[in-house]
Amino acid sequence: MIGFIIGLFIGAFFGVVVMCCCVAASRADEEMERIDNQLVKEKTGD
């Protein structure tokens, strides 16, 4: 029973870590796309 409870806590911890990594990657991807669009506008002179 104690192993089950410890497993729940460990699993929840790793779940939160993975979720945070996914959110950070998503925001970084959006920022990279914004920067890329800005560079394209500068090159075309708009």
Secondary structure, DSSP 8 states (H G I E B T S, - for coil): -HHHHHHHHHHHHHHHHHHHHHHHHHHHHHHHHHHHHHHHHHHHT-
